[in-house]
Every structure is written in structure tokens, then in C-alpha cells.
Amino acid sequence: MYRISVLCFTVAIVSFAALPLTAQLPPSLHSLSSQSSRGCSSGIDEVDLIINDVADESKTEAAMLKLEIARNMMNEGDYKSCAKYVDNAKRALKEARD
């Protein structure tokens, strides 16, 4: 039992060391993925504020659904899809206001 756990630990260390250095480090604040993440997050926050300003919740249901999908996409790291769903949520809110 002890040999197996030592073996697993050794394999894990060797596997981590074999990764390129960029895969081992967190993304920098200036990297493209972190900028996309911040852009997606700020878009979600913006749509959230607009939804909170609309008094009639029935007009915001479609936008809230699209915003939830955008949050899921952001959590999965798919920032392009996140931005698409944020834009769709904004369009749904615009249509609801008209």
C-alpha cells in the first residue's frame, strides 16, 4: 500500500515537472485570457445592473437566462461564447424595453 502511494506521488511530481512553465504559472494580468475574463465579467455585471433597473421581471426572463448561460461559459473558460451570450442578453433587454 505504501509503495503504491509513493509511486503515485512520484508520478504526479514528474508529470507536473514535465509541463511547460507557462502551464504551471497562473495567467498574468495582461494576458489575453485574463483580459477576456475581465471583459466577460464586466459585461455580466453591466447586464445585471440593467436587469435590476427594470421593474417588470417578466420582461427580463430571456435576458436572465442568457446571462446565466454567459456565467457558465465564463466559468468554463469559454470567453468568446460568454461575450456572445452577454450581447444576446443586452439585445433581449433592449427589445423588452421597446
N, C-alpha and C positions, 0 to 999 in steps of 0.2 A: 504494500500500500504506500509506504513512504517513498519507494523508488519511483512509483508512478507519479506522485505529486511533484517530486523533484524533476522528473523528466518533463512534465507538463510546464512547470515553471521555466525550465531551461529553454524549451521550445518557444514559449511566449516571449522571453527576452531576446532570443535570437531573431524571431520574426519581427519584433519591433525595431531592432537594430538594423534589419535589412531594408526597412522603409526609407525612402529618400527623406532628407532632412525637412523639406517643405511639408511633407505629410505628417511629420511629428510635431510641428510647431502650429500654434493657433494662427488664424489669418490676421494679418496686420490691419490696422485701422484704415490703411489706404488701399488695401487690396480690392479688386473688383467685386469679389463675393461679399465682403463686408459692406461696400457701398451699396450693392444691390439689396442686401439685407436691411440696411438703414432706410433705403428708398421705399422698400416694401412696407416696412414697419411704419414709416411716417405717412404713407398713403392710407394704410389701415386706420391710423389714428385720425387722419383728416376725415375719412368717411364716417368713422364713429361719431365724431363731433357733429357732422351734418345730420346723421340719423337721430342723435339726441335732440337736435333743434326741431325736428319735425314732430308735430304733436300727434298726428294720426298714425298709429302703429301699423294699420293695415296698408298704408302707402309705402312702408319701409320693409315689408316682409321679403320681397325679392332681393333688395339690396343687402339685407341682413344675411340671407342665405349665401349670396355671392361673397360677402365679406368673410363668412365662416370658411368657405372653400379657400379664399385667399390666405387666411390664417393657417389652414392645413398645408397649403403649398409652401408657405414660408417656413413652417416647422420641418418640412421635408427637404428644404434647401432648394426648391424649385422657384427661384425668384422671378423668372420670366413669366411663368403661369400665375404667380402671385400678382404681379403687376397687371396682367390681363384681367384677372378677376376684380382687382381694385377698380380698374377702369370700367368694367361692366357694372359694378356696384354704383359708381358715380353716375353712369348713364341711367340706371334704373331709378336713382333718386331724382335725377333731372326730369325724367318722364313722370314721376309721381308728383312732382311739384307743378307740372304744367296742367 
